[in-house]
Amino acid sequence: MTHKPVKTEFRWTGDGFGDSNARNIKQLVREGDIAIYERTAEKTGHVDGYEVVKIGRHNGYTLGKQRVEPAETYPGATAFGKQAFFVPTIERAKTMFKAWVLEEQAKAAQEAVALASGIVSKKRGRPAKVKVTA
């Protein structure tokens, strides 16, 4: 299934009620589902800081009579602190980015090993035991 990619540049107005707090958000780097976005104040052009985010996905859904196609998603405000972080410097953003990329690669490797060994991953509770029959 192909997902519509998340925007690499967009405008954010905060509360949505005006342009007094508008920010321009621009993707600087992305590897897999981890990305760094630069946040700039629209009025002054001053870089406020950086957002390190884990890009999400949905498989499409129906809203009323409208069909929403599968797409990647930028984390919402409630995801900050879990799937997204604001940091003031690019150095801190790069450090966090590298750590998350390594973490995601390790998870992918574990899932590949589990799949190859027949152990089902992403289930609640204890891992399934492999039964050996003689």
N, CA, C and O atoms as CSV, one atom per row, in Angstrom:
chain,resi,resn,atom,element,x,y,z
A,1,MET,N,N,0.838,-1.167,0.000
A,1,MET,CA,C,0.000,0.000,0.000
A,1,MET,C,C,0.892,1.242,0.000
A,1,MET,O,O,1.828,1.350,0.792
A,2,THR,N,N,0.592,2.146,-0.875
A,2,THR,CA,C,1.376,3.381,-0.931
A,2,THR,C,C,0.650,4.466,-0.142
A,2,THR,O,O,-0.570,4.608,-0.216
A,3,HIS,N,N,1.425,5.211,0.601
A,3,HIS,CA,C,0.904,6.298,1.416
A,3,HIS,C,C,1.321,7.630,0.819
A,3,HIS,O,O,2.449,7.782,0.349
A,4,LYS,N,N,0.411,8.593,0.838
A,4,LYS,CA,C,0.744,9.942,0.406
A,4,LYS,C,C,1.790,10.480,1.381
A,4,LYS,O,O,1.564,10.451,2.591
A,5,PRO,N,N,2.937,10.972,0.883
A,5,PRO,CA,C,4.000,11.433,1.795
A,5,PRO,C,C,3.600,12.687,2.582
A,5,PRO,O,O,2.804,13.506,2.123
A,6,VAL,N,N,4.174,12.805,3.766
A,6,VAL,CA,C,3.947,13.979,4.604
A,6,VAL,C,C,4.595,15.192,3.929
A,6,VAL,O,O,5.585,15.044,3.212
A,7,LYS,N,N,4.052,16.366,4.150
A,7,LYS,CA,C,4.593,17.586,3.537
A,7,LYS,C,C,5.997,17.875,4.056
A,7,LYS,O,O,6.300,17.637,5.225
A,8,THR,N,N,6.845,18.389,3.176
A,8,THR,CA,C,8.197,18.764,3.579
A,8,THR,C,C,8.252,20.225,4.031
A,8,THR,O,O,9.207,20.634,4.691
A,9,GLU,N,N,7.234,21.011,3.677
A,9,GLU,CA,C,7.130,22.402,4.135
A,9,GLU,C,C,5.669,22.718,4.368
A,9,GLU,O,O,4.811,22.361,3.560
A,10,PHE,N,N,5.383,23.399,5.491
A,10,PHE,CA,C,4.021,23.831,5.749
A,10,PHE,C,C,4.023,25.007,6.717
A,10,PHE,O,O,5.037,25.331,7.336
A,11,ARG,N,N,2.866,25.630,6.828
A,11,ARG,CA,C,2.686,26.797,7.700
A,11,ARG,C,C,1.840,26.375,8.891
A,11,ARG,O,O,0.820,25.706,8.728
A,12,TRP,N,N,2.263,26.766,10.087
A,12,TRP,CA,C,1.562,26.422,11.324
A,12,TRP,C,C,1.163,27.708,12.023
A,12,TRP,O,O,1.992,28.601,12.199
A,13,THR,N,N,-0.113,27.814,12.430
A,13,THR,CA,C,-0.579,29.034,13.090
A,13,THR,C,C,-0.900,28.833,14.554
A,13,THR,O,O,-1.477,29.723,15.178
A,14,GLY,N,N,-0.554,27.714,15.111
A,14,GLY,CA,C,-0.788,27.494,16.538
A,14,GLY,C,C,-2.235,27.199,16.828
A,14,GLY,O,O,-2.715,26.092,16.583
A,15,ASP,N,N,-2.933,28.187,17.349
A,15,ASP,CA,C,-4.327,28.002,17.741
A,15,ASP,C,C,-5.270,28.018,16.544
A,15,ASP,O,O,-6.442,27.664,16.678
A,16,GLY,N,N,-4.776,28.426,15.370
A,16,GLY,CA,C,-5.611,28.460,14.182
A,16,GLY,C,C,-6.486,29.688,14.070
A,16,GLY,O,O,-7.282,29.785,13.136
A,17,PHE,N,N,-6.365,30.639,15.000
A,17,PHE,CA,C,-7.222,31.818,14.995
A,17,PHE,C,C,-6.536,33.084,14.522
A,17,PHE,O,O,-7.092,34.173,14.666
A,18,GLY,N,N,-5.358,32.969,13.967
A,18,GLY,CA,C,-4.719,34.182,13.495
A,18,GLY,C,C,-3.284,33.952,13.099
A,18,GLY,O,O,-2.723,32.873,13.289
A,19,ASP,N,N,-2.706,34.994,12.546
A,19,ASP,CA,C,-1.352,34.899,12.028
A,19,ASP,C,C,-0.306,35.484,12.977
A,19,ASP,O,O,0.869,35.561,12.616
A,20,SER,N,N,-0.701,35.893,14.168
A,20,SER,CA,C,0.250,36.541,15.064
A,20,SER,C,C,1.363,35.600,15.524
A,20,SER,O,O,2.453,36.055,15.870
A,21,ASN,N,N,1.101,34.308,15.531
A,21,ASN,CA,C,2.080,33.338,16.013
A,21,ASN,C,C,2.494,32.358,14.912
A,21,ASN,O,O,2.967,31.263,15.215
A,22,ALA,N,N,2.327,32.728,13.659
A,22,ALA,CA,C,2.568,31.810,12.541
A,22,ALA,C,C,4.032,31.388,12.449
A,22,ALA,O,O,4.940,32.191,12.664
A,23,ARG,N,N,4.237,30.131,12.130
A,23,ARG,CA,C,5.573,29.561,11.949
A,23,ARG,C,C,5.620,28.806,10.638
A,23,ARG,O,O,4.632,28.203,10.219
A,24,ASN,N,N,6.769,28.842,9.996
A,24,ASN,CA,C,7.012,28.038,8.806
A,24,ASN,C,C,7.843,26.833,9.232
A,24,ASN,O,O,8.865,26.984,9.901
A,25,ILE,N,N,7.407,25.650,8.849
A,25,ILE,CA,C,8.061,24.404,9.224
A,25,ILE,C,C,8.623,23.773,7.946
A,25,ILE,O,O,7.903,23.580,6.966
A,26,LYS,N,N,9.926,23.454,7.977
A,26,LYS,CA,C,10.593,22.922,6.777
A,26,LYS,C,C,11.428,21.696,7.150
A,26,LYS,O,O,12.210,21.728,8.100
A,27,GLN,N,N,11.252,20.630,6.395
A,27,GLN,CA,C,12.015,19.407,6.644
A,27,GLN,C,C,13.460,19.587,6.190
A,27,GLN,O,O,13.720,20.000,5.060
A,28,LEU,N,N,14.392,19.274,7.083
A,28,LEU,CA,C,15.816,19.376,6.755
A,28,LEU,C,C,16.397,18.028,6.341
A,28,LEU,O,O,17.162,17.941,5.381
A,29,VAL,N,N,16.026,16.976,7.077
A,29,VAL,CA,C,16.577,15.650,6.800
A,29,VAL,C,C,15.554,14.608,7.239
A,29,VAL,O,O,14.797,14.817,8.187
A,30,ARG,N,N,15.548,13.481,6.526
A,30,ARG,CA,C,14.667,12.375,6.885
A,30,ARG,C,C,15.352,11.065,6.561
A,30,ARG,O,O,15.959,10.906,5.501
A,31,GLU,N,N,15.245,10.124,7.497
A,31,GLU,CA,C,15.745,8.775,7.270
A,31,GLU,C,C,14.684,7.819,7.802
A,31,GLU,O,O,14.411,7.787,9.002
A,32,GLY,N,N,14.095,7.049,6.909
A,32,GLY,CA,C,12.995,6.181,7.315
A,32,GLY,C,C,11.833,7.040,7.771
A,32,GLY,O,O,11.364,7.909,7.036
A,33,ASP,N,N,11.371,6.793,8.986
A,33,ASP,CA,C,10.249,7.552,9.534
A,33,ASP,C,C,10.679,8.616,10.541
A,33,ASP,O,O,9.836,9.175,11.243
A,34,ILE,N,N,11.960,8.898,10.619
A,34,ILE,CA,C,12.473,9.910,11.539
A,34,ILE,C,C,12.914,11.135,10.723
A,34,ILE,O,O,13.574,10.997,9.693
A,35,ALA,N,N,12.545,12.327,11.194
A,35,ALA,CA,C,12.877,13.540,10.442
A,35,ALA,C,C,13.184,14.701,11.383
A,35,ALA,O,O,12.745,14.731,12.533
A,36,ILE,N,N,13.950,15.654,10.859
A,36,ILE,CA,C,14.207,16.923,11.558
A,36,ILE,C,C,13.544,18.026,10.732
A,36,ILE,O,O,13.750,18.133,9.523
A,37,TYR,N,N,12.746,18.839,11.419
A,37,TYR,CA,C,12.115,20.000,10.799
A,37,TYR,C,C,12.629,21.262,11.470
A,37,TYR,O,O,12.807,21.297,12.688
A,38,GLU,N,N,12.868,22.306,10.668
A,38,GLU,CA,C,13.283,23.608,11.183
A,38,GLU,C,C,12.037,24.476,11.334
A,38,GLU,O,O,11.200,24.531,10.433
A,39,ARG,N,N,11.915,25.155,12.475
A,39,ARG,CA,C,10.757,26.010,12.748
A,39,ARG,C,C,11.206,27.467,12.740
A,39,ARG,O,O,12.073,27.857,13.521
A,40,THR,N,N,10.614,28.273,11.854
A,40,THR,CA,C,10.996,29.674,11.672
A,40,THR,C,C,9.794,30.587,11.902
A,40,THR,O,O,8.699,30.303,11.417
A,41,ALA,N,N,9.992,31.678,12.637
A,41,ALA,CA,C,8.928,32.662,12.842
A,41,ALA,C,C,8.659,33.365,11.519
A,41,ALA,O,O,9.580,33.871,10.878
A,42,GLU,N,N,7.409,33.394,11.120
A,42,GLU,CA,C,7.056,33.977,9.824
A,42,GLU,C,C,7.312,35.481,9.768
A,42,GLU,O,O,7.775,35.993,8.748
A,43,LYS,N,N,7.016,36.188,10.850
A,43,LYS,CA,C,7.175,37.654,10.857
A,43,LYS,C,C,8.635,38.080,10.789
A,43,LYS,O,O,8.975,39.006,10.052
A,44,THR,N,N,9.511,37.408,11.555
A,44,THR,CA,C,10.897,37.859,11.665
A,44,THR,C,C,11.884,37.051,10.835
A,44,THR,O,O,12.976,37.533,10.534
A,45,GLY,N,N,11.515,35.828,10.463
A,45,GLY,CA,C,12.441,34.959,9.750
A,45,GLY,C,C,13.464,34.309,10.673
A,45,GLY,O,O,14.381,33.633,10.207
A,46,HIS,N,N,13.309,34.510,11.989
A,46,HIS,CA,C,14.220,33.955,12.991
A,46,HIS,C,C,13.912,32.475,13.225
A,46,HIS,O,O,12.752,32.095,13.380
A,47,VAL,N,N,14.954,31.644,13.250
A,47,VAL,CA,C,14.781,30.217,13.534
A,47,VAL,C,C,14.528,30.056,15.030
A,47,VAL,O,O,15.376,30.396,15.855
A,48,ASP,N,N,13.333,29.526,15.373
A,48,ASP,CA,C,12.957,29.296,16.776
A,48,ASP,C,C,13.642,28.058,17.336
A,48,ASP,O,O,14.046,28.028,18.499
A,49,GLY,N,N,13.767,27.049,16.504
A,49,GLY,CA,C,14.332,25.790,16.951
A,49,GLY,C,C,14.014,24.692,15.955
A,49,GLY,O,O,13.718,24.958,14.790
A,50,TYR,N,N,14.077,23.462,16.422
A,50,TYR,CA,C,13.950,22.302,15.539
A,50,TYR,C,C,13.015,21.281,16.166
A,50,TYR,O,O,12.957,21.139,17.388
A,51,GLU,N,N,12.296,20.582,15.326
A,51,GLU,CA,C,11.408,19.522,15.778
A,51,GLU,C,C,11.927,18.199,15.229
A,51,GLU,O,O,12.093,18.041,14.020
A,52,VAL,N,N,12.180,17.256,16.121
A,52,VAL,CA,C,12.599,15.913,15.730
A,52,VAL,C,C,11.355,15.056,15.890
A,52,VAL,O,O,10.805,14.952,16.987
A,53,VAL,N,N,10.904,14.436,14.787
A,53,VAL,CA,C,9.615,13.749,14.791
A,53,VAL,C,C,9.704,12.337,14.226
A,53,VAL,O,O,10.572,12.021,13.412
A,54,LYS,N,N,8.781,11.503,14.681
A,54,LYS,CA,C,8.566,10.181,14.089
A,54,LYS,C,C,7.311,10.304,13.239
A,54,LYS,O,O,6.222,10.575,13.745
A,55,ILE,N,N,7.483,10.102,11.943
A,55,ILE,CA,C,6.371,10.199,11.000
A,55,ILE,C,C,5.451,8.998,11.205
A,55,ILE,O,O,5.916,7.861,11.285
A,56,GLY,N,N,4.143,9.253,11.290
A,56,GLY,CA,C,3.164,8.188,11.445
A,56,GLY,C,C,2.488,7.874,10.118
A,56,GLY,O,O,2.789,8.491,9.095
A,57,ARG,N,N,1.580,6.920,10.143
A,57,ARG,CA,C,0.828,6.527,8.944
A,57,ARG,C,C,-0.588,6.126,9.341
A,57,ARG,O,O,-0.836,5.685,10.463
A,58,HIS,N,N,-1.500,6.289,8.404
A,58,HIS,CA,C,-2.820,5.678,8.547
A,58,HIS,C,C,-3.144,5.017,7.209
A,58,HIS,O,O,-2.627,5.415,6.165
A,59,ASN,N,N,-3.999,4.013,7.255
A,59,ASN,CA,C,-4.304,3.222,6.065
A,59,ASN,C,C,-5.554,3.686,5.337
A,59,ASN,O,O,-6.132,2.943,4.544
A,60,GLY,N,N,-5.961,4.900,5.606
A,60,GLY,CA,C,-7.140,5.440,4.946
A,60,GLY,C,C,-8.382,5.149,5.777
A,60,GLY,O,O,-8.412,4.206,6.568
A,61,TYR,N,N,-9.407,5.978,5.583
A,61,TYR,CA,C,-10.652,5.804,6.316
A,61,TYR,C,C,-11.738,6.621,5.622
A,61,TYR,O,O,-11.465,7.419,4.726
A,62,THR,N,N,-12.965,6.402,6.056
A,62,THR,CA,C,-14.099,7.139,5.529
A,62,THR,C,C,-14.594,8.092,6.604
A,62,THR,O,O,-14.819,7.691,7.746
A,63,LEU,N,N,-14.759,9.339,6.237
A,63,LEU,CA,C,-15.245,10.366,7.146
A,63,LEU,C,C,-16.530,10.913,6.545
A,63,LEU,O,O,-16.499,11.703,5.602
A,64,GLY,N,N,-17.661,10.485,7.098
A,64,GLY,CA,C,-18.937,10.821,6.473
A,64,GLY,C,C,-19.028,10.090,5.147
A,64,GLY,O,O,-18.940,8.863,5.101
A,65,LYS,N,N,-19.201,10.835,4.079
A,65,LYS,CA,C,-19.235,10.226,2.737
A,65,LYS,C,C,-17.915,10.393,2.005
A,65,LYS,O,O,-17.763,9.949,0.867
A,66,GLN,N,N,-16.965,11.035,2.663
A,66,GLN,CA,C,-15.663,11.331,2.049
A,66,GLN,C,C,-14.652,10.250,2.378
A,66,GLN,O,O,-14.538,9.841,3.533
A,67,ARG,N,N,-13.920,9.785,1.385
A,67,ARG,CA,C,-12.873,8.787,1.579
A,67,ARG,C,C,-11.533,9.502,1.713
A,67,ARG,O,O,-11.156,10.290,0.846
A,68,VAL,N,N,-10.807,9.223,2.810
A,68,VAL,CA,C,-9.476,9.787,3.038
A,68,VAL,C,C,-8.470,8.709,2.660
A,68,VAL,O,O,-8.489,7.610,3.216
A,69,GLU,N,N,-7.599,9.024,1.720
A,69,GLU,CA,C,-6.625,8.058,1.213
A,69,GLU,C,C,-5.517,7.791,2.232
A,69,GLU,O,O,-5.262,8.635,3.092
A,70,PRO,N,N,-4.852,6.631,2.153
A,70,PRO,CA,C,-3.727,6.328,3.056
A,70,PRO,C,C,-2.646,7.415,2.945
A,70,PRO,O,O,-2.306,7.863,1.850
A,71,ALA,N,N,-2.125,7.818,4.088
A,71,ALA,CA,C,-1.147,8.913,4.085
A,71,ALA,C,C,-0.221,8.820,5.290
A,71,ALA,O,O,-0.535,8.188,6.298
A,72,GLU,N,N,0.937,9.473,5.150
A,72,GLU,CA,C,1.832,9.669,6.288
A,72,GLU,C,C,1.303,10.864,7.070
A,72,GLU,O,O,0.645,11.743,6.514
A,73,THR,N,N,1.600,10.884,8.371
A,73,THR,CA,C,1.087,11.963,9.205
A,73,THR,C,C,2.192,12.585,10.056
A,73,THR,O,O,3.089,11.899,10.544
A,74,TYR,N,N,2.099,13.892,10.216
A,74,TYR,CA,C,2.984,14.635,11.107
A,74,TYR,C,C,2.383,14.539,12.502
A,74,TYR,O,O,1.163,14.641,12.631
A,75,PRO,N,N,3.176,14.349,13.552
A,75,PRO,CA,C,2.612,14.216,14.897
A,75,PRO,C,C,1.825,15.459,15.310
A,75,PRO,O,O,2.236,16.586,15.036
A,76,GLY,N,N,0.710,15.243,15.961
A,76,GLY,CA,C,-0.112,16.336,16.471
A,76,GLY,C,C,0.452,16.883,17.774
A,76,GLY,O,O,1.454,16.382,18.283
A,77,ALA,N,N,-0.182,17.894,18.301
A,77,ALA,CA,C,0.294,18.560,19.513
A,77,ALA,C,C,0.381,17.616,20.708
A,77,ALA,O,O,1.293,17.743,21.524
A,78,THR,N,N,-0.550,16.672,20.824
A,78,THR,CA,C,-0.535,15.760,21.971
A,78,THR,C,C,0.568,14.715,21.869
A,78,THR,O,O,0.865,14.045,22.858
A,79,ALA,N,N,1.177,14.561,20.707
A,79,ALA,CA,C,2.255,13.584,20.528
A,79,ALA,C,C,3.617,14.145,20.937
A,79,ALA,O,O,4.584,13.394,21.065
A,80,PHE,N,N,3.697,15.471,21.144
A,80,PHE,CA,C,4.981,16.049,21.540
A,80,PHE,C,C,5.347,15.565,22.933
A,80,PHE,O,O,4.541,15.611,23.863
A,81,GLY,N,N,6.580,15.102,23.051
A,81,GLY,CA,C,7.036,14.492,24.284
A,81,GLY,C,C,7.060,12.971,24.164
A,81,GLY,O,O,7.640,12.290,25.010
A,82,LYS,N,N,6.428,12.432,23.109
A,82,LYS,CA,C,6.406,10.991,22.866
A,82,LYS,C,C,6.948,10.671,21.472
A,82,LYS,O,O,7.928,9.940,21.331
A,83,GLN,N,N,6.307,11.220,20.458
A,83,GLN,CA,C,6.700,10.962,19.079
A,83,GLN,C,C,7.336,12.177,18.411
A,83,GLN,O,O,7.730,12.113,17.246
A,84,ALA,N,N,7.432,13.256,19.127
A,84,ALA,CA,C,8.032,14.473,18.594
A,84,ALA,C,C,8.591,15.304,19.742
A,84,ALA,O,O,8.047,15.325,20.846
A,85,PHE,N,N,9.689,15.982,19.450
A,85,PHE,CA,C,10.322,16.823,20.460
A,85,PHE,C,C,10.772,18.125,19.823
A,85,PHE,O,O,11.257,18.139,18.692
A,86,PHE,N,N,10.609,19.221,20.557
A,86,PHE,CA,C,11.142,20.510,20.135
A,86,PHE,C,C,12.465,20.711,20.857
A,86,PHE,O,O,12.545,20.559,22.076
A,87,VAL,N,N,13.510,21.056,20.094
A,87,VAL,CA,C,14.818,21.336,20.685
A,87,VAL,C,C,15.327,22.666,20.131
A,87,VAL,O,O,15.045,23.000,18.980
A,88,PRO,N,N,16.074,23.430,20.932
A,88,PRO,CA,C,16.491,24.764,20.501
A,88,PRO,C,C,17.674,24.806,19.535
A,88,PRO,O,O,17.837,25.792,18.817
A,89,THR,N,N,18.508,23.755,19.499
A,89,THR,CA,C,19.708,23.810,18.655
A,89,THR,C,C,19.747,22.664,17.655
A,89,THR,O,O,19.200,21.589,17.900
A,90,ILE,N,N,20.396,22.908,16.538
A,90,ILE,CA,C,20.533,21.881,15.507
A,90,ILE,C,C,21.412,20.733,15.995
A,90,ILE,O,O,21.204,19.585,15.603
A,91,GLU,N,N,22.389,21.033,16.846
A,91,GLU,CA,C,23.257,19.973,17.377
A,91,GLU,C,C,22.445,18.976,18.189
A,91,GLU,O,O,22.606,17.766,18.033
A,92,ARG,N,N,21.569,19.480,19.059
A,92,ARG,CA,C,20.716,18.612,19.879
A,92,ARG,C,C,19.751,17.818,18.985
A,92,ARG,O,O,19.493,16.639,19.232
A,93,ALA,N,N,19.230,18.469,17.961
A,93,ALA,CA,C,18.317,17.800,17.032
A,93,ALA,C,C,19.030,16.649,16.298
A,93,ALA,O,O,18.465,15.566,16.142
A,94,LYS,N,N,20.257,16.887,15.856
A,94,LYS,CA,C,21.016,15.837,15.165
A,94,LYS,C,C,21.328,14.666,16.086
A,94,LYS,O,O,21.270,13.510,15.667
A,95,THR,N,N,21.658,14.961,17.344
A,95,THR,CA,C,21.944,13.905,18.321
A,95,THR,C,C,20.708,13.042,18.547
A,95,THR,O,O,20.792,11.814,18.532
A,96,MET,N,N,19.565,13.683,18.756
A,96,MET,CA,C,18.317,12.948,18.984
A,96,MET,C,C,17.924,12.164,17.726
A,96,MET,O,O,17.468,11.025,17.823
A,97,PHE,N,N,18.098,12.766,16.561
A,97,PHE,CA,C,17.793,12.125,15.289
A,97,PHE,C,C,18.602,10.835,15.127
A,97,PHE,O,O,18.048,9.785,14.803
A,98,LYS,N,N,19.912,10.923,15.354
A,98,LYS,CA,C,20.780,9.747,15.212
A,98,LYS,C,C,20.380,8.642,16.181
A,98,LYS,O,O,20.368,7.467,15.816
A,99,ALA,N,N,20.052,9.017,17.418
A,99,ALA,CA,C,19.648,8.019,18.423
A,99,ALA,C,C,18.360,7.329,18.005
A,99,ALA,O,O,18.246,6.110,18.135
A,100,TRP,N,N,17.387,8.085,17.504
A,100,TRP,CA,C,16.119,7.483,17.073
A,100,TRP,C,C,16.310,6.592,15.856
A,100,TRP,O,O,15.702,5.525,15.768
A,101,VAL,N,N,17.150,7.017,14.916
A,101,VAL,CA,C,17.404,6.200,13.723
A,101,VAL,C,C,18.029,4.866,14.135
A,101,VAL,O,O,17.618,3.814,13.646
A,102,LEU,N,N,19.018,4.905,15.032
A,102,LEU,CA,C,19.643,3.663,15.515
A,102,LEU,C,C,18.623,2.782,16.230
A,102,LEU,O,O,18.634,1.562,16.063
A,103,GLU,N,N,17.748,3.387,17.020
A,103,GLU,CA,C,16.705,2.642,17.731
A,103,GLU,C,C,15.749,1.960,16.744
A,103,GLU,O,O,15.386,0.799,16.930
A,104,GLU,N,N,15.350,2.677,15.708
A,104,GLU,CA,C,14.455,2.115,14.696
A,104,GLU,C,C,15.124,0.981,13.919
A,104,GLU,O,O,14.484,-0.020,13.599
A,105,GLN,N,N,16.416,1.143,13.618
A,105,GLN,CA,C,17.151,0.088,12.917
A,105,GLN,C,C,17.261,-1.161,13.789
A,105,GLN,O,O,17.148,-2.278,13.285
A,106,ALA,N,N,17.481,-0.982,15.089
A,106,ALA,CA,C,17.563,-2.118,16.009
A,106,ALA,C,C,16.218,-2.838,16.093
A,106,ALA,O,O,16.177,-4.068,16.108
A,107,LYS,N,N,15.115,-2.085,16.147
A,107,LYS,CA,C,13.783,-2.696,16.179
A,107,LYS,C,C,13.524,-3.493,14.903
A,107,LYS,O,O,12.983,-4.598,14.953
A,108,ALA,N,N,13.913,-2.927,13.763
A,108,ALA,CA,C,13.717,-3.619,12.483
A,108,ALA,C,C,14.525,-4.909,12.440
A,108,ALA,O,O,14.043,-5.921,11.931
A,109,ALA,N,N,15.746,-4.888,12.967
A,109,ALA,CA,C,16.579,-6.087,12.997
A,109,ALA,C,C,15.965,-7.148,13.907
A,109,ALA,O,O,15.959,-8.329,13.560
A,110,GLN,N,N,15.449,-6.741,15.065
A,110,GLN,CA,C,14.798,-7.678,15.979
A,110,GLN,C,C,13.562,-8.307,15.340
A,110,GLN,O,O,13.319,-9.504,15.498
A,111,GLU,N,N,12.787,-7.505,14.623
A,111,GLU,CA,C,11.595,-8.025,13.959
A,111,GLU,C,C,11.969,-9.006,12.861
A,111,GLU,O,O,11.280,-10.007,12.663
A,112,ALA,N,N,13.058,-8.730,12.143
A,112,ALA,CA,C,13.511,-9.639,11.090
A,112,ALA,C,C,13.940,-10.980,11.681
A,112,ALA,O,O,13.632,-12.032,11.122
A,113,VAL,N,N,14.649,-10.943,12.809
A,113,VAL,CA,C,15.079,-12.175,13.483
A,113,VAL,C,C,13.857,-12.937,13.988
A,113,VAL,O,O,13.772,-14.156,13.832
A,114,ALA,N,N,12.917,-12.220,14.590
A,114,ALA,CA,C,11.710,-12.866,15.108
A,114,ALA,C,C,10.905,-13.508,13.979
A,114,ALA,O,O,10.387,-14.614,14.132
A,115,LEU,N,N,10.803,-12.823,12.865
A,115,LEU,CA,C,10.072,-13.352,11.718
A,115,LEU,C,C,10.749,-14.601,11.165
A,115,LEU,O,O,10.088,-15.584,10.829
A,116,ALA,N,N,12.070,-14.549,11.075
A,116,ALA,CA,C,12.831,-15.694,10.559
A,116,ALA,C,C,12.741,-16.902,11.497
A,116,ALA,O,O,12.743,-18.043,11.034
A,117,SER,N,N,12.664,-16.660,12.803
A,117,SER,CA,C,12.615,-17.759,13.769
A,117,SER,C,C,11.200,-18.253,14.022
A,117,SER,O,O,11.012,-19.250,14.718
A,118,GLY,N,N,10.205,-17.577,13.473
A,118,GLY,CA,C,8.826,-18.004,13.646
A,118,GLY,C,C,8.140,-17.439,14.868
A,118,GLY,O,O,6.992,-17.791,15.137
A,119,ILE,N,N,8.800,-16.577,15.616
A,119,ILE,CA,C,8.196,-15.951,16.790
A,119,ILE,C,C,7.399,-14.735,16.316
A,119,ILE,O,O,7.921,-13.862,15.622
A,120,VAL,N,N,6.150,-14.698,16.698
A,120,VAL,CA,C,5.293,-13.594,16.295
A,120,VAL,C,C,5.602,-12.386,17.168
A,120,VAL,O,O,5.612,-12.485,18.395
A,121,SER,N,N,5.854,-11.240,16.530
A,121,SER,CA,C,6.134,-10.024,17.297
A,121,SER,C,C,4.902,-9.123,17.290
A,121,SER,O,O,3.918,-9.406,16.606
A,122,LYS,N,N,4.963,-8.056,18.045
A,122,LYS,CA,C,3.901,-7.056,18.155
A,122,LYS,C,C,2.624,-7.627,18.764
A,122,LYS,O,O,1.526,-7.198,18.410
A,123,LYS,N,N,2.755,-8.577,19.663
A,123,LYS,CA,C,1.606,-9.085,20.396
A,123,LYS,C,C,1.803,-8.773,21.866
A,123,LYS,O,O,2.930,-8.642,22.342
A,124,ARG,N,N,0.701,-8.659,22.571
A,124,ARG,CA,C,0.772,-8.405,24.000
A,124,ARG,C,C,1.165,-9.678,24.735
A,124,ARG,O,O,1.011,-10.782,24.211
A,125,GLY,N,N,1.662,-9.521,25.930
A,125,GLY,CA,C,1.984,-10.673,26.761
A,125,GLY,C,C,3.350,-11.247,26.474
A,125,GLY,O,O,4.201,-10.586,25.878
A,126,ARG,N,N,3.557,-12.467,26.895
A,126,ARG,CA,C,4.847,-13.125,26.718
A,126,ARG,C,C,5.057,-13.548,25.274
A,126,ARG,O,O,4.092,-13.821,24.561
A,127,PRO,N,N,6.313,-13.605,24.834
A,127,PRO,CA,C,6.580,-14.089,23.479
A,127,PRO,C,C,6.166,-15.549,23.346
A,127,PRO,O,O,6.290,-16.328,24.292
A,128,ALA,N,N,5.683,-15.906,22.186
A,128,ALA,CA,C,5.278,-17.295,21.941
A,128,ALA,C,C,6.489,-18.200,21.968
A,128,ALA,O,O,7.561,-17.825,21.493
A,129,LYS,N,N,6.326,-19.375,22.514
A,129,LYS,CA,C,7.421,-20.350,22.559
A,129,LYS,C,C,7.336,-21.187,21.296
A,129,LYS,O,O,6.253,-21.536,20.826
A,130,VAL,N,N,8.497,-21.496,20.767
A,130,VAL,CA,C,8.567,-22.333,19.578
A,130,VAL,C,C,8.481,-23.787,20.037
A,130,VAL,O,O,9.295,-24.244,20.839
A,131,LYS,N,N,7.479,-24.511,19.515
A,131,LYS,CA,C,7.301,-25.917,19.884
A,131,LYS,C,C,8.121,-26.783,18.944
A,131,LYS,O,O,8.026,-26.659,17.722
A,132,VAL,N,N,8.914,-27.647,19.519
A,132,VAL,CA,C,9.727,-28.560,18.731
A,132,VAL,C,C,9.084,-29.921,18.804
A,132,VAL,O,O,8.910,-30.481,19.886
A,133,THR,N,N,8.734,-30.445,17.664
A,133,THR,CA,C,8.139,-31.783,17.636
A,133,THR,C,C,9.139,-32.764,17.089
A,133,THR,O,O,9.840,-32.478,16.118
A,134,ALA,N,N,9.207,-33.928,17.713
A,134,ALA,CA,C,10.194,-34.935,17.301
A,134,ALA,C,C,9.566,-35.980,16.440
A,134,ALA,O,O,10.246,-36.907,16.000
